[in-house]
Amino acid sequence: MSRITKLVATGAGLAMFAAGAALAAEVKLPKQMTWTAYGTTSTGYQQSVAIGNVLKKNYGMQLNIKTGKNDVARMLPLKARKADFCACGIAFYFAHEGVFMFGKKNWGPQAISLAFASIGGAGIGVGVAKDTGVKKYSDLKGKRIAWIRGSPALNQNAASFLAYGGLTWKDVKRVEFGGWKDSINGIINNQVDAGTMSTISPHSKRIEASPRGLIFPQMDHNDKAAWKRMNSVAPWAQPHMATIGATVSKDKPWTGSGYFYPALVSNNDLSTDTVYSLVKGIDASYGDFKGTAPGVDGWHKSRQNFQWVVPWHSGAIKFWKEIGVWSSAAQTHNDGLLKRQGVLAATWKKYKASPEGDFQAGWMKARAAGLKAAGMPVIFN
């Protein structure tokens, strides 16, 4: 190598080092941060680990990940301020709304917000045994559908796909299972015909490889009436093209549904600067963690939905504004969601001061009345 070439190479290396050092200086993260997540075999956990490794390398931050067996276990450290973020599934929305297990006396609606979210190539839907002959979700009428005890997220998702097909639980045969994996085995063993699942789940591939086979019925993204029915049950559901997982590929996509998983949520009162730096750091490090875990490619700024079901954190908004992707429409939507949080909080405070005999039933009644009085949709009746 010539002396000039060496100087050029050295100069380029110094320039890259200086750029990296400047970026690290802009992103001021704490020495340690704690997230909660699903179990170690979940894609949410694996994605969190992949991102944590890169944040440690780039910014020196140690990410501690606490796993929780259920939705309450994952949200409780956030509520107790023992975790900074939850890399959550859609149950965080139930906490936001104060429903199901979060409608009990020791919970109530939570003031939480989004920092970042992932939606990759996988889809989430009701998978159906292929031997049933079902071609579209309206064909599920009279079929056996899995209902999982203690899993409102799964059951609400199933109900939303029934609604897309113009059906309710009354139109199908509800088959109860003690756990989600049991329902998968139930499909394989011909005890039930369909259930909620992700295309990327290895258990979906088990059904696909079984004698019964698997199908995710195609959905029409332009059928506004069907999506209105679906979103009245599951407002978090979004039209999505699934390209990875059981039965699907880039050449054979599923025109279906999806939503953010994991969604990185925090309490509203978490420092604006902390959230801003984390979001900036994740965005700047995307190229470093892309492709390192299943579904992690979904953590891209272009995949964010700024008019979703919970508000965005002020620190995240600061960054989105900085890079020019935050709009006035997004701000108006966000303001409306913060107003909804205020209505829910005020209604909870008033109800908790003089609850009825059956606390949770009384709360749901009071919640509905409070939202209706404010001209807001109830969603969970």
C-alpha positions as CSV (number, residue, x, y, z in Angstrom):
1,M,0.0,0.0,0.0
2,S,1.4,3.4,-0.9
3,R,1.9,6.2,1.6
4,I,-1.0,8.2,0.0
5,T,-3.3,5.2,0.1
6,K,-2.5,4.7,3.7
7,L,-3.2,8.3,4.5
8,V,-6.5,8.1,2.7
9,A,-7.5,4.9,4.4
10,T,-6.5,6.3,7.8
11,G,-8.4,9.5,7.1
12,A,-11.5,7.6,6.2
13,G,-11.2,5.5,9.3
14,L,-10.8,8.6,11.5
15,A,-13.8,10.2,9.8
16,M,-15.9,7.1,10.4
17,F,-14.7,7.0,14.0
18,A,-15.5,10.7,14.5
19,A,-19.0,10.3,13.0
20,G,-19.6,7.3,15.3
21,A,-18.3,9.3,18.3
22,A,-20.6,12.3,17.4
23,L,-23.6,10.0,17.1
24,A,-22.8,8.4,20.5
25,A,-22.6,11.9,22.0
26,E,-26.0,12.8,20.7
27,V,-27.6,9.7,22.1
28,K,-27.4,10.0,25.9
29,L,-28.7,6.7,27.4
30,P,-28.4,5.6,31.0
31,K,-25.8,2.9,31.9
32,Q,-28.6,0.4,32.4
33,M,-32.2,0.1,31.3
34,T,-34.8,-2.6,32.0
35,W,-37.5,-3.9,29.6
36,T,-40.0,-6.6,30.2
37,A,-40.9,-9.1,27.5
38,Y,-42.4,-12.4,26.7
39,G,-40.5,-15.7,27.4
40,T,-37.1,-16.4,26.1
41,T,-38.4,-18.4,23.1
42,S,-40.6,-15.5,21.9
43,T,-39.7,-13.4,18.9
44,G,-40.3,-10.3,21.1
45,Y,-37.6,-11.4,23.5
46,Q,-35.2,-12.3,20.8
47,Q,-35.7,-9.0,19.1
48,S,-35.1,-7.2,22.4
49,V,-31.9,-9.1,22.9
50,A,-30.7,-8.2,19.4
51,I,-31.4,-4.5,19.9
52,G,-29.9,-4.6,23.4
53,N,-26.6,-6.0,22.1
54,V,-26.3,-3.3,19.5
55,L,-27.2,-0.5,22.0
56,K,-24.5,-1.8,24.3
57,K,-21.9,-1.9,21.5
58,N,-22.8,1.6,20.2
59,Y,-23.7,3.5,23.4
60,G,-22.5,1.4,26.3
61,M,-26.0,0.8,27.7
62,Q,-26.7,-2.5,29.4
63,L,-30.2,-3.8,28.7
64,N,-31.8,-6.0,31.3
65,I,-34.8,-8.0,30.1
66,K,-37.3,-9.4,32.5
67,T,-39.5,-12.1,31.2
68,G,-43.1,-12.5,32.3
69,K,-45.3,-15.5,31.8
70,N,-48.5,-13.5,31.3
71,D,-49.7,-10.0,30.5
72,V,-50.0,-8.9,34.1
73,A,-46.5,-10.1,34.9
74,R,-45.1,-8.1,32.0
75,M,-47.0,-4.9,32.9
76,L,-46.6,-5.0,36.7
77,P,-42.9,-3.9,36.7
78,L,-43.8,-1.0,34.4
79,K,-46.7,0.0,36.8
80,A,-44.3,-0.3,39.8
81,R,-41.6,1.8,38.0
82,K,-39.2,-1.2,38.2
83,A,-39.0,-1.4,34.4
84,D,-38.5,1.4,31.9
85,F,-40.3,-0.2,29.0
86,C,-42.4,-3.2,28.1
87,A,-41.8,-4.9,24.8
88,C,-45.4,-5.9,24.8
89,G,-48.1,-7.6,22.8
90,I,-51.5,-6.0,22.4
91,A,-52.4,-6.6,26.1
92,F,-50.8,-3.2,26.8
93,Y,-53.8,-1.7,25.1
94,F,-56.1,-3.4,27.6
95,A,-54.0,-1.8,30.4
96,H,-54.4,1.6,28.6
97,E,-58.2,1.1,28.5
98,G,-58.5,-0.5,32.0
99,V,-60.3,-3.6,30.8
100,F,-60.2,-7.4,31.3
101,M,-57.5,-8.2,33.9
102,F,-56.6,-4.5,34.1
103,G,-60.2,-3.6,35.2
104,K,-59.6,-5.0,38.7
105,K,-59.3,-2.8,41.8
106,N,-55.5,-2.9,41.9
107,W,-55.1,-1.8,38.3
108,G,-57.3,0.6,36.3
109,P,-56.5,2.5,33.1
110,Q,-52.8,3.1,32.8
111,A,-51.2,6.4,31.5
112,I,-48.8,4.7,29.0
113,S,-47.5,5.6,25.6
114,L,-45.5,4.3,22.6
115,A,-41.8,4.9,22.0
116,F,-41.2,2.6,19.1
117,A,-42.9,-0.5,17.6
118,S,-42.2,-3.3,15.2
119,I,-44.2,-4.8,12.4
120,G,-42.3,-7.3,10.3
121,G,-43.2,-9.7,7.6
122,A,-45.3,-11.9,9.8
123,G,-49.1,-11.7,10.0
124,I,-51.5,-12.4,12.9
125,G,-54.8,-14.0,12.1
126,V,-57.1,-16.9,12.7
127,G,-55.5,-20.0,11.2
128,V,-57.9,-22.6,9.9
129,A,-57.4,-26.3,9.3
130,K,-57.3,-26.7,5.5
131,D,-59.4,-29.8,5.5
132,T,-62.4,-27.8,6.6
133,G,-62.8,-26.3,3.2
134,V,-62.9,-22.8,4.6
135,K,-61.9,-20.2,2.0
136,K,-62.9,-16.9,3.6
137,Y,-63.7,-15.9,7.2
138,S,-67.4,-15.9,6.7
139,D,-67.1,-19.6,6.0
140,L,-66.3,-20.1,9.7
141,K,-70.0,-20.2,10.5
142,G,-70.8,-23.3,12.4
143,K,-67.1,-24.3,12.7
144,R,-65.3,-25.0,16.0
145,I,-63.2,-22.0,17.1
146,A,-60.6,-22.1,19.9
147,W,-61.3,-20.0,23.0
148,I,-58.4,-19.7,25.5
149,R,-59.2,-19.4,29.2
150,G,-57.5,-16.4,30.7
151,S,-56.3,-15.0,27.4
152,P,-58.5,-12.0,26.4
153,A,-56.0,-10.8,23.8
154,L,-56.3,-14.1,21.9
155,N,-60.0,-14.3,22.3
156,Q,-60.6,-10.7,21.3
157,N,-58.4,-11.2,18.2
158,A,-60.5,-14.3,17.3
159,A,-63.7,-12.3,17.7
160,S,-62.4,-9.6,15.4
161,F,-61.8,-12.0,12.6
162,L,-65.2,-13.4,13.1
163,A,-66.5,-9.8,12.9
164,Y,-64.6,-9.3,9.7
165,G,-66.6,-12.3,8.3
166,G,-69.8,-10.9,9.6
167,L,-70.0,-13.4,12.5
168,T,-69.9,-13.5,16.3
169,W,-69.2,-16.2,18.8
170,K,-72.9,-17.1,18.6
171,D,-72.4,-18.2,15.0
172,V,-69.6,-20.7,15.8
173,K,-68.9,-23.5,18.2
174,R,-66.7,-22.3,20.9
175,V,-64.2,-24.9,22.1
176,E,-62.4,-23.9,25.4
177,F,-58.7,-24.7,26.0
178,G,-56.5,-24.1,29.1
179,G,-53.7,-22.6,27.1
180,W,-52.8,-21.5,23.6
181,K,-50.5,-24.4,22.8
182,D,-53.3,-26.7,23.8
183,S,-55.5,-25.1,21.1
184,I,-52.8,-25.8,18.5
185,N,-52.7,-29.4,19.5
186,G,-56.5,-29.3,19.4
187,I,-56.4,-28.3,15.7
188,I,-53.9,-31.0,14.9
189,N,-55.9,-33.6,16.8
190,N,-59.2,-32.5,15.1
191,Q,-60.8,-31.2,18.3
192,V,-61.2,-27.7,16.9
193,D,-61.0,-26.2,13.4
194,A,-59.4,-22.8,13.9
195,G,-57.6,-20.5,16.3
196,T,-55.6,-17.3,16.7
197,M,-52.0,-17.5,15.7
198,S,-49.1,-15.8,14.0
199,T,-47.8,-16.9,10.6
200,I,-44.3,-17.0,12.0
201,S,-45.0,-19.3,15.0
202,P,-43.3,-22.7,14.8
203,H,-46.7,-24.1,16.0
204,S,-48.4,-22.7,12.9
205,K,-45.8,-24.7,10.9
206,R,-46.7,-27.8,12.9
207,I,-50.3,-27.5,11.8
208,E,-49.3,-26.8,8.2
209,A,-47.2,-30.0,8.3
210,S,-50.0,-32.1,9.9
211,P,-52.5,-34.2,7.8
212,R,-55.1,-31.4,8.3
213,G,-52.9,-28.7,6.8
214,L,-53.4,-24.9,7.4
215,I,-54.8,-21.9,5.6
216,F,-55.0,-18.2,6.5
217,P,-58.1,-17.0,4.5
218,Q,-57.3,-14.0,2.4
219,M,-58.7,-10.6,3.4
220,D,-59.8,-7.7,1.2
221,H,-57.9,-4.6,2.3
222,N,-60.4,-2.5,0.3
223,D,-63.5,-3.9,2.0
224,K,-64.2,-0.9,4.3
225,A,-67.3,-2.4,5.8
226,A,-65.5,-5.6,6.8
227,W,-62.6,-3.7,8.3
228,K,-65.0,-1.4,10.2
229,R,-66.6,-4.4,11.8
230,M,-63.2,-5.8,12.6
231,N,-61.9,-2.6,14.1
232,S,-65.0,-2.1,16.2
233,V,-63.8,-5.3,18.1
234,A,-60.0,-4.9,17.6
235,P,-59.1,-1.3,16.8
236,W,-55.4,-2.2,16.8
237,A,-55.8,-4.5,13.8
238,Q,-54.2,-3.1,10.6
239,P,-54.2,-4.3,7.0
240,H,-50.9,-6.1,6.4
241,M,-49.2,-8.2,3.8
242,A,-47.5,-11.2,5.5
243,T,-44.6,-12.6,3.6
244,I,-43.0,-15.0,6.2
245,G,-44.2,-18.0,8.1
246,A,-46.5,-20.9,7.6
247,T,-48.3,-21.1,4.3
248,V,-46.8,-17.7,3.1
249,S,-43.8,-16.3,1.4
250,K,-42.7,-13.2,-0.6
251,D,-44.0,-15.0,-3.7
252,K,-47.2,-16.1,-2.0
253,P,-48.1,-13.5,0.6
254,W,-51.1,-13.4,2.8
255,T,-53.3,-10.4,2.3
256,G,-54.3,-10.2,5.9
257,S,-53.9,-8.5,9.2
258,G,-51.2,-7.5,11.6
259,Y,-50.3,-5.2,14.4
260,F,-47.2,-4.0,16.2
261,Y,-45.4,-6.7,18.1
262,P,-43.5,-6.0,20.1
263,A,-44.7,-2.5,20.9
264,L,-42.2,-0.7,23.1
265,V,-44.3,1.2,25.7
266,S,-43.5,3.2,28.8
267,N,-45.2,5.3,31.4
268,N,-46.0,8.8,30.2
269,D,-43.9,10.3,33.0
270,L,-40.7,8.6,31.9
271,S,-38.1,11.3,31.0
272,T,-38.6,12.9,27.6
273,D,-34.8,12.9,27.1
274,T,-34.5,9.2,27.9
275,V,-37.2,8.2,25.5
276,Y,-35.8,10.6,22.8
277,S,-32.3,9.1,23.1
278,L,-33.6,5.6,23.0
279,V,-35.7,6.2,19.9
280,K,-32.8,8.0,18.2
281,G,-30.4,5.2,19.2
282,I,-32.7,2.5,17.8
283,D,-33.2,4.3,14.6
284,A,-29.5,5.0,14.1
285,S,-28.6,1.4,14.9
286,Y,-31.2,-0.2,12.7
287,G,-28.6,-1.3,10.1
288,D,-26.6,-3.0,12.9
289,F,-29.4,-5.2,14.2
290,K,-31.4,-5.7,11.0
291,G,-31.5,-9.4,10.2
292,T,-30.2,-10.6,13.5
293,A,-33.4,-12.0,14.9
294,P,-36.8,-13.2,13.5
295,G,-39.0,-10.2,12.8
296,V,-36.5,-7.6,13.9
297,D,-36.5,-5.9,10.5
298,G,-39.9,-4.5,11.5
299,W,-38.1,-1.9,13.7
300,H,-37.9,0.7,11.0
301,K,-39.1,4.3,11.1
302,S,-41.0,3.8,7.9
303,R,-43.2,1.1,9.6
304,Q,-44.5,3.3,12.4
305,N,-48.2,4.1,12.6
306,F,-48.6,7.6,14.1
307,Q,-52.4,7.4,14.3
308,W,-52.8,4.1,16.2
309,V,-54.6,3.2,19.4
310,V,-52.4,4.7,22.2
311,P,-50.6,8.0,22.3
312,W,-46.9,8.4,21.4
313,H,-44.5,9.5,24.2
314,S,-43.3,13.1,24.1
315,G,-39.7,11.9,23.7
316,A,-40.6,9.9,20.7
317,I,-42.6,12.7,19.2
318,K,-39.5,15.0,19.7
319,F,-37.5,12.6,17.5
320,W,-40.2,12.0,14.9
321,K,-40.5,15.8,14.5
322,E,-36.8,16.2,14.2
323,I,-36.6,13.8,11.2
324,G,-39.7,15.3,9.6
325,V,-42.2,12.4,9.8
326,W,-44.6,13.8,12.4
327,S,-47.6,15.5,10.9
328,S,-50.3,17.9,12.2
329,A,-52.8,15.0,11.7
330,A,-50.7,12.8,13.9
331,Q,-50.6,15.5,16.6
332,T,-54.4,16.0,16.5
333,H,-54.8,12.2,16.8
334,N,-52.3,12.0,19.7
335,D,-54.1,14.9,21.5
336,G,-57.3,13.0,21.2
337,L,-55.8,9.9,22.8
338,L,-54.3,11.9,25.6
339,K,-57.8,13.4,26.2
340,R,-59.2,9.8,26.3
341,Q,-56.6,8.9,28.9
342,G,-57.8,11.8,31.0
343,V,-61.4,10.8,30.7
344,L,-60.6,7.2,31.7
345,A,-58.4,8.3,34.6
346,A,-61.1,10.7,35.9
347,T,-63.8,8.1,35.6
348,W,-61.7,5.5,37.4
349,K,-60.9,7.9,40.3
350,K,-64.6,8.7,40.7
351,Y,-65.8,5.1,40.5
352,K,-63.1,3.7,42.8
353,A,-64.2,6.2,45.5
354,S,-67.6,4.5,45.6
355,P,-67.6,1.1,43.8
356,E,-70.5,-1.2,43.3
357,G,-70.8,-4.7,44.7
358,D,-69.2,-6.5,41.7
359,F,-66.2,-4.1,41.3
360,Q,-65.2,-5.1,37.8
361,A,-68.8,-5.2,36.4
362,G,-69.5,-1.9,38.0
363,W,-66.4,-0.3,36.6
364,M,-67.1,-1.5,33.0
365,K,-70.6,0.2,33.3
366,A,-69.1,3.4,34.7
367,R,-66.3,3.3,32.1
368,A,-68.9,3.0,29.3
369,A,-70.9,5.9,30.7
370,G,-67.9,8.1,31.1
371,L,-66.7,7.5,27.5
372,K,-70.1,8.0,26.0
373,A,-70.6,11.3,27.9
374,A,-67.3,12.5,26.4
375,G,-68.4,11.4,22.9
376,M,-65.7,8.6,22.7
377,P,-66.1,5.0,21.5
378,V,-66.5,2.5,24.3
379,I,-65.1,-0.5,22.3
380,F,-65.2,-2.9,25.3
381,N,-68.7,-3.3,26.5
